[in-house]
Structures are given as C-alpha cells and as structure tokens.
Amino acid sequence: MNSFSGLGPSSGFLQSTAWRAALALVVVFVMLAMTGFTAIRGTKEDADPLATARTSWKHTTFLGRPLPDPKAAPAALRAFFATLSRAEQQQLAARYPLVVGNMGGAPVQLRYHANRMAIDDARAVEKRRTTDHRLTPVGRQEAGRLMHRLESLMSPERQILAFDPAGGGRAAEVFGNLPAADRVSVVVPGVDTNLTTFERTARATTAPVGMAGALYHAERKASPDSRTAVIAWADYTSPSGLGVEAATGQLAEAGAVRLRALVASLPSSDTVSLFCHSYGSVVCGVAARHLPSNVEDIAVAGSPGMRAGSVSGLGTHARVWAMRDSDDWIQDVPYLEVGGLGHGADPVDPSFGSRILSADGAVGHAGYFAPGTRSLHNFALVGVGATSAVQCASDDPQCSTGLAA
C-alpha cells in the first residue's frame, strides 16, 4: 500500500521531486563534510580583509591629507611614499599592513615588513579556528595546516611581496635583491595554487616557492655576476583541480590583469622574463599582448595552450620559448578552443612558432624545475640573458635563430 495515498494523483511527481531535493541536500552535506565545513554560521571573521582595509584606507587622512588610491599607478605611489620619512612609512604600514603590503609602487622592503604583520594577523585567525568546534575535525585540521604555512612565511629570511588571505589565499615571494636587480624572473604556476600549496616540504620544486628558489640558484650558478631576482608569483586565483575552470580562460583573464600590474610595478630598467607552468602559461598567453616592453622572454612548460593559434597571435614582441617532457600527460589534452573550452594550439608544435627548448631530465608534468635537469638549466640561461647557450630540442632548427653568439 502507498503510504502517501492521501496525496492523490500527483503524488508520484511530488515524491520524485522530494527525493531529488533530498538527494541534492545529501550531496551538499557530503561536499561540506569533505571540505571540513570551513564556513562558520554567524562568524565574525572578515571574508575579504584586503578589500575592507582598502575601503578604510580611502576614507582616512594621514598627516592632514588624503591618502592616494591604493590602486593608483606605481609611479604615483612611489612619489607619495618618497614624501614620507621612514618612521611615517612604518606607521602607515602598521596601520594598514594588507594595503601597503600589496601596493605596487610602495618601497619593497616596506612591503616585506607590512606583509609579515598581515601574515601574523592571518595566523592568529587560523589559530583560533583550530579550536573552534563549529568546524568539523577536518576543518580544524585544515586550519592548523594553514596556520603552520603562515608561520613559515613569517620566517625572518622570507621576502613576501604580496599576501591576501581571502578564499584560498594568494602570495608572492622574492628570491634575491629585487630593488638592486637588473634582471627579474617571474614564475607563474598553474592549477591548485593557494596558500597551503604555495610551498611543499616533499617534492619542493613542484610548488611555486620551490620552483622559484631552484630557478634563482640555477641563475646564480649560470651567471654569478648577474644581479638577478626571482619572484614566486602565486598572486592570482588559479583553477581548483582539472574541471571546467581549468578548461576555460576566465580565471586566466583575471590573472593576466594582476600579472601585468606586477610587471608594471617593477622598475622600468629591469629586464623581465616570465616562466609559466601548466595553466600559468594560459595566464601568460592572455597577458602577453599588453605586457610592458621590458618583458623580453616568455617561457612555458607543460602548457595546455596559450589561447592563441601561434606566436604572432599572442601579439608580443617578446621571445616565446616552450618545452614539454615526453612523459608529460598534458600532451594528451585536445589542443583546440571551441566555445570557450580549451586553450588553443600546442606551443611545442612547430607550426606555433615557439623556440622549442630541451626538457631533458624533467620527469612528468611537475618536474621542469628539478635541480640537475636540462629544463631548469635552460630556464636559468633565459633568465640571465645567456640565450645563445640554451640547448634546443633536436627537432627545432629555428630555436637559436637570431640569438647572439
């Protein structure tokens, strides 16, 4: 007997609708459980502390005058900070660490100092979350993991150029003396990049910090007299996993805006090279057309495409280099773009027009920055401007064309 007989002829529809609704709720709760239910009902934590701090900054006067727009051109912000004494700069950073720490044009050492304070504030938030029983055990465990990552970022020798705790979090770290550098290399990573994956203890060179650190040491070895700096740039929101976000260019478009802003904030006399891994090469491809003229090289590894059909389609004057290891799974993705899905032609296909570098020694999709590999050595040579010494792929006779001996 139907236990819902009183519902009449439409009961089958209502039952199926109810079951679908129940199933949807089950899925939602399973997803929340798997992610640790990190959202807390009624929490007083700020979901976007950088935006909040910038709003406060815009409504504040300092030394009797309004503060400049925190997103103003770097030259205007440099001019503003030049009018302040060191003590006044420190005072402003202490009051608005997140704003100053993420401000292109603010003195680099001041940004490092401000970000150390901002990271300490974020660490305190995560420490509270480790004992918050409104979170699941998994949620508290994730908070503890992030807390330890933040403590690592606060080490005295770390030079954090950008930091934003919102969402999964974003960061950028400098290796070397950025203000004194003549050549700056920027490492742009791919999917699943956030504060908890910014660095790794095991397989360190598969994470942005390890990639940039390995590149910096390889550049120093390749050209000890060069004044170089390397930036681990994870200051954009990357796709989470290999789903629709990774197959489309929406996050790359937003990342490209931020990448251009970073490069524009560097001294104009610096020669800049971009090293773009996996989805990071999509970001670099989208950014290429509007990058400043001091970007001389764009090198990609394990690329799913650069949202262009060829080098000429990128609209850049920079040399474009590409490499891919023979056992990198990325070669199996469809190199096309249909209805916004996919990222276009394969950068290591000869018809694309890249200069194809050897990736000897690299293993798999994440092995391009491993010490001792030809891939890392080639990247280092590009970074220090010794491009005539790179080892090209054997099937690319055009790789060294036009390079000075």
C-alpha positions as CSV (number, residue, x, y, z in Angstrom):
1,M,0.0,0.0,0.0
2,N,1.2,3.5,-0.8
3,S,1.8,5.3,2.5
4,F,1.2,8.6,0.7
5,S,-2.2,7.7,-0.8
6,G,-3.9,10.8,0.5
7,L,-1.8,12.9,-1.8
8,G,-3.9,11.9,-4.8
9,P,-2.9,11.5,-8.5
10,S,0.1,13.9,-8.3
11,S,1.8,12.0,-5.5
12,G,4.3,10.3,-7.9
13,F,5.6,13.7,-9.1
14,L,5.7,15.1,-5.5
15,Q,7.6,12.0,-4.3
16,S,10.2,12.2,-7.1
17,T,10.6,16.0,-6.5
18,A,11.0,15.3,-2.8
19,W,13.6,12.6,-3.5
20,R,15.5,14.9,-5.8
21,A,15.5,17.7,-3.2
22,A,16.6,15.2,-0.5
23,L,19.4,13.9,-2.8
24,A,20.6,17.4,-3.5
25,L,20.7,18.1,0.2
26,V,22.7,14.9,0.8
27,V,25.2,15.9,-1.9
28,V,25.6,19.4,-0.3
29,F,26.2,17.9,3.1
30,V,28.7,15.4,1.7
31,M,30.6,18.2,0.0
32,L,30.6,20.2,3.2
33,A,31.9,17.3,5.1
34,M,34.6,16.6,2.6
35,T,35.8,20.2,2.7
36,G,35.7,20.3,6.5
37,F,32.6,22.7,6.6
38,T,35.0,25.6,6.9
39,A,32.3,28.2,6.7
40,I,31.0,29.1,10.1
41,R,27.5,30.2,10.7
42,G,27.5,33.6,12.3
43,T,31.2,34.0,12.1
44,K,32.6,37.5,12.6
45,E,35.7,36.8,10.5
46,D,36.1,39.1,7.5
47,A,35.7,37.2,4.3
48,D,37.8,39.8,2.3
49,P,40.1,41.7,4.7
50,L,42.1,43.3,2.0
51,A,39.0,44.9,0.4
52,T,37.9,46.0,3.8
53,A,41.3,47.6,4.6
54,R,41.3,49.3,1.2
55,T,37.9,50.8,1.9
56,S,39.1,52.1,5.3
57,W,42.3,53.5,3.7
58,K,40.3,55.5,1.2
59,H,38.4,57.2,4.0
60,T,41.4,58.1,6.0
61,T,43.7,61.1,6.2
62,F,47.3,60.9,7.1
63,L,49.4,63.9,8.2
64,G,46.4,66.0,7.5
65,R,45.9,65.0,3.9
66,P,44.0,62.2,2.0
67,L,45.8,59.0,1.1
68,P,46.3,58.1,-2.5
69,D,44.2,55.5,-4.3
70,P,45.9,52.2,-3.3
71,K,45.4,51.0,-6.9
72,A,47.0,54.2,-8.4
73,A,49.8,53.9,-10.9
74,P,53.1,52.7,-9.4
75,A,54.9,55.9,-10.3
76,A,52.3,58.0,-8.3
77,L,52.5,55.7,-5.3
78,R,56.4,55.9,-5.4
79,A,56.1,59.6,-5.4
80,F,53.8,59.6,-2.4
81,F,56.0,57.3,-0.3
82,A,59.0,59.5,-1.2
83,T,57.4,62.3,0.7
84,L,57.3,60.3,3.9
85,S,60.0,59.7,6.4
86,R,60.9,56.2,7.3
87,A,59.0,56.4,10.6
88,E,55.9,57.7,8.8
89,Q,56.1,54.9,6.3
90,Q,56.4,52.4,9.1
91,Q,53.4,54.0,10.9
92,L,51.3,53.7,7.8
93,A,52.3,50.1,7.3
94,A,51.5,49.2,10.9
95,R,48.0,50.7,10.5
96,Y,47.3,49.2,7.1
97,P,49.6,46.2,6.6
98,L,47.5,44.4,4.0
99,V,47.1,47.6,1.9
100,V,50.8,48.6,2.0
101,G,51.9,45.0,1.5
102,N,50.0,44.7,-1.7
103,M,50.7,48.1,-3.1
104,G,52.7,48.3,-6.4
105,G,54.9,51.3,-6.0
106,A,55.4,51.1,-2.2
107,P,59.0,50.5,-1.2
108,V,59.9,46.8,-1.5
109,Q,61.3,46.5,2.0
110,L,58.3,48.2,3.4
111,R,56.0,45.7,1.6
112,Y,58.0,42.8,3.1
113,H,57.6,44.4,6.6
114,A,53.9,45.1,6.1
115,N,53.2,41.6,4.8
116,R,54.9,40.0,7.8
117,M,52.4,41.8,10.0
118,A,49.5,40.9,7.8
119,I,50.5,37.3,7.8
120,D,50.8,37.3,11.6
121,D,47.2,38.6,11.8
122,A,46.0,35.8,9.4
123,R,48.0,33.3,11.5
124,A,46.1,34.4,14.6
125,V,42.8,33.9,12.8
126,E,43.7,30.3,11.8
127,K,45.0,29.6,15.3
128,R,41.5,30.5,16.7
129,R,39.9,28.2,14.1
130,T,42.0,25.2,15.2
131,T,39.9,25.1,18.5
132,D,36.6,26.3,17.0
133,H,34.1,23.4,17.5
134,R,31.7,24.9,15.0
135,L,34.2,23.5,12.5
136,T,34.4,19.8,11.8
137,P,37.6,17.9,12.9
138,V,38.7,18.1,9.2
139,G,38.1,21.8,9.2
140,R,40.1,22.4,12.3
141,Q,42.9,20.2,10.9
142,E,43.0,22.3,7.7
143,A,43.1,25.5,9.9
144,G,46.1,24.0,11.7
145,R,47.8,23.2,8.4
146,L,47.3,26.7,7.1
147,M,48.5,28.2,10.4
148,H,51.8,26.4,10.1
149,R,52.2,27.5,6.5
150,L,51.7,31.1,7.6
151,E,54.2,30.7,10.4
152,S,56.7,29.5,7.8
153,L,56.0,32.6,5.7
154,M,56.9,34.8,8.7
155,S,60.5,33.4,8.9
156,P,62.9,36.4,9.1
157,E,64.6,35.5,5.8
158,R,61.4,35.3,3.7
159,Q,60.6,38.3,1.4
160,I,56.8,38.3,0.9
161,L,55.9,40.8,-1.8
162,A,52.2,40.2,-1.8
163,F,49.7,38.5,0.5
164,D,46.0,38.1,0.6
165,P,44.3,35.6,2.9
166,A,40.8,35.7,1.3
167,G,39.5,32.5,-0.1
168,G,42.3,30.0,-0.7
169,G,44.7,32.9,-0.4
170,R,47.3,34.4,-2.7
171,A,51.0,35.3,-2.2
172,A,54.2,36.3,-4.0
173,E,57.8,35.8,-2.7
174,V,61.1,37.2,-3.8
175,F,64.4,35.5,-4.0
176,G,67.4,37.8,-4.3
177,N,67.6,41.6,-4.0
178,L,64.7,42.9,-6.0
179,P,65.5,46.6,-5.8
180,A,69.0,46.0,-7.0
181,A,68.2,43.5,-9.7
182,D,68.9,44.1,-13.4
183,R,67.1,41.0,-14.4
184,V,63.8,39.7,-12.8
185,S,62.3,36.3,-13.5
186,V,58.7,35.7,-12.6
187,V,57.4,32.1,-12.0
188,V,53.7,31.8,-12.8
189,P,52.3,28.4,-11.5
190,G,49.2,26.5,-12.6
191,V,46.1,24.9,-11.0
192,D,45.5,24.3,-7.3
193,T,47.8,27.1,-6.2
194,N,46.9,28.7,-2.9
195,L,48.4,29.5,0.5
196,T,48.5,25.8,1.6
197,T,50.2,24.7,-1.7
198,F,52.4,27.7,-2.1
199,E,55.3,25.6,-0.8
200,R,55.9,21.9,-0.1
201,T,58.4,20.0,2.0
202,A,58.3,16.9,-0.1
203,R,58.9,17.4,-3.8
204,A,59.6,21.0,-3.1
205,T,60.2,22.1,-6.7
206,T,56.6,21.1,-7.7
207,A,55.3,24.1,-5.7
208,P,55.8,27.9,-6.5
209,V,58.3,28.6,-3.8
210,G,60.4,25.6,-4.7
211,M,60.2,26.4,-8.4
212,A,61.4,30.0,-7.9
213,G,64.1,29.1,-5.4
214,A,65.5,26.4,-7.7
215,L,65.4,28.9,-10.6
216,Y,67.2,31.6,-8.6
217,H,70.0,29.2,-7.6
218,A,70.3,28.0,-11.1
219,E,70.6,31.6,-12.4
220,R,73.2,32.4,-9.8
221,K,75.2,29.3,-10.9
222,A,74.8,30.1,-14.6
223,S,75.9,33.8,-14.2
224,P,77.4,34.6,-10.8
225,D,78.0,38.2,-11.7
226,S,74.4,38.9,-12.8
227,R,72.2,40.9,-10.5
228,T,69.1,38.7,-10.6
229,A,65.9,38.2,-8.6
230,V,63.2,35.6,-9.0
231,I,59.5,36.0,-7.9
232,A,57.3,33.1,-7.0
233,W,54.1,34.7,-8.2
234,A,51.0,32.9,-6.9
235,D,49.1,36.2,-6.6
236,Y,46.2,35.2,-8.8
237,T,43.2,32.9,-8.2
238,S,44.0,29.6,-10.0
239,P,41.6,26.9,-11.0
240,S,40.8,24.3,-8.4
241,G,41.5,20.9,-10.0
242,L,41.1,19.9,-13.6
243,G,37.5,20.8,-14.0
244,V,35.7,23.5,-16.1
245,E,37.7,26.3,-14.5
246,A,40.9,24.8,-15.8
247,A,39.4,24.3,-19.3
248,T,38.3,27.9,-19.7
249,G,40.0,31.3,-19.7
250,Q,38.0,33.2,-17.2
251,L,40.5,32.9,-14.3
252,A,43.4,33.4,-16.7
253,E,41.9,36.7,-17.8
254,A,41.7,37.9,-14.2
255,G,45.2,36.6,-13.5
256,A,46.6,38.3,-16.6
257,V,45.4,41.7,-15.2
258,R,47.2,41.0,-12.0
259,L,50.3,39.8,-13.8
260,R,50.5,42.9,-15.9
261,A,50.2,45.0,-12.7
262,L,53.0,43.2,-11.1
263,V,55.4,43.7,-14.1
264,A,54.3,47.4,-14.4
265,S,55.3,47.9,-10.7
266,L,58.9,46.7,-11.2
267,P,61.5,49.3,-12.1
268,S,61.3,50.0,-15.8
269,S,65.0,49.5,-16.2
270,D,64.6,45.8,-15.2
271,T,64.7,43.1,-17.9
272,V,61.8,40.7,-17.1
273,S,61.4,37.1,-18.1
274,L,58.2,35.0,-17.4
275,F,58.4,31.3,-16.7
276,C,54.9,29.9,-17.0
277,H,54.0,26.4,-15.9
278,S,50.8,24.5,-17.0
279,Y,47.7,26.8,-16.5
280,G,50.2,29.6,-15.7
281,S,51.0,29.5,-19.4
282,V,47.4,30.4,-20.2
283,V,47.7,33.4,-17.9
284,C,50.9,34.4,-19.6
285,G,49.4,34.0,-23.1
286,V,46.4,36.2,-22.2
287,A,48.7,38.8,-20.6
288,A,51.2,38.8,-23.5
289,R,49.7,41.4,-25.7
290,H,49.7,44.2,-23.1
291,L,52.9,43.5,-21.2
292,P,55.4,46.3,-20.8
293,S,58.2,46.4,-23.3
294,N,60.9,45.3,-20.8
295,V,59.4,41.7,-20.9
296,E,61.9,40.1,-23.2
297,D,61.1,36.4,-22.8
298,I,58.1,34.3,-22.1
299,A,58.9,30.6,-21.5
300,V,56.3,28.0,-21.0
301,A,56.5,24.4,-19.8
302,G,53.8,21.7,-19.8
303,S,51.4,24.1,-21.5
304,P,47.7,23.3,-22.3
305,G,47.8,26.2,-24.7
306,M,48.2,30.0,-24.6
307,R,44.8,30.9,-26.0
308,A,46.4,31.7,-29.3
309,G,46.9,29.9,-32.6
310,S,50.5,31.0,-33.0
311,V,53.2,33.2,-31.6
312,S,52.0,36.0,-33.8
313,G,48.6,35.6,-32.3
314,L,50.0,36.5,-28.8
315,G,50.7,40.0,-30.0
316,T,54.0,40.2,-28.1
317,H,57.5,41.4,-29.1
318,A,59.0,39.0,-26.5
319,R,60.7,35.8,-27.5
320,V,58.5,32.9,-26.8
321,W,60.1,29.6,-25.6
322,A,58.3,26.3,-25.0
323,M,59.2,22.9,-23.6
324,R,57.5,19.7,-22.8
325,D,58.8,16.4,-21.4
326,S,58.0,13.3,-23.4
327,D,56.1,11.7,-20.5
328,D,54.1,14.8,-19.5
329,W,50.4,13.9,-19.5
330,I,49.4,17.4,-20.7
331,Q,50.3,16.3,-24.3
332,D,47.1,14.3,-24.3
333,V,44.7,17.3,-23.9
334,P,43.0,18.4,-27.0
335,Y,44.8,21.5,-28.3
336,L,41.9,23.5,-29.6
337,E,39.4,26.1,-28.4
338,V,35.7,25.6,-29.0
339,G,33.0,27.7,-27.4
340,G,35.4,29.0,-24.8
341,L,36.6,25.5,-23.8
342,G,40.2,24.7,-24.4
343,H,43.2,27.0,-24.8
344,G,44.2,26.8,-28.4
345,A,47.2,25.4,-30.3
346,D,50.1,23.5,-28.8
347,P,53.1,25.8,-28.1
348,V,55.6,23.0,-28.8
349,D,54.0,22.2,-32.2
350,P,56.5,23.6,-34.8
351,S,53.6,25.5,-36.5
352,F,53.0,27.5,-33.4
353,G,56.3,29.3,-33.8
354,S,57.9,29.0,-30.3
355,R,61.5,28.4,-29.8
356,I,61.4,24.8,-28.5
357,L,63.8,24.1,-25.7
358,S,65.1,20.7,-24.5
359,A,63.5,19.4,-21.3
360,D,65.9,16.5,-20.8
361,G,65.9,15.2,-17.2
362,A,62.4,16.5,-16.4
363,V,60.0,13.8,-15.2
364,G,56.3,14.2,-15.6
365,H,54.2,17.3,-15.6
366,A,55.7,18.9,-12.5
367,G,59.4,18.1,-13.0
368,Y,60.6,21.1,-15.0
369,F,62.2,22.9,-12.1
370,A,64.0,20.0,-10.6
371,P,67.8,20.7,-9.9
372,G,70.1,18.9,-12.4
373,T,67.6,18.9,-15.3
374,R,68.3,20.5,-18.7
375,S,64.9,22.1,-18.4
376,L,65.9,24.1,-15.3
377,H,69.3,25.0,-16.8
378,N,67.7,26.2,-20.0
379,F,65.2,28.4,-18.0
380,A,68.2,29.8,-16.0
381,L,70.0,30.7,-19.2
382,V,67.0,32.5,-20.5
383,G,66.6,34.3,-17.2
384,V,70.1,35.7,-17.1
385,G,70.0,36.6,-20.8
386,A,72.5,33.9,-22.0
387,T,70.1,32.7,-24.6
388,S,72.8,31.8,-27.1
389,A,73.8,28.9,-24.8
390,V,70.4,27.3,-24.4
391,Q,70.0,23.7,-25.6
392,C,67.2,23.5,-28.1
393,A,65.1,20.5,-28.9
394,S,66.7,18.4,-31.6
395,D,63.7,18.8,-33.9
396,D,63.6,22.6,-33.8
397,P,66.2,24.2,-36.1
398,Q,64.7,27.7,-35.6
399,C,65.2,27.7,-31.8
400,S,68.5,29.6,-31.9
401,T,67.8,31.8,-34.9
402,G,68.7,35.4,-34.3
403,L,70.3,34.8,-30.9
404,A,73.7,36.5,-30.3
405,A,76.7,34.2,-30.0
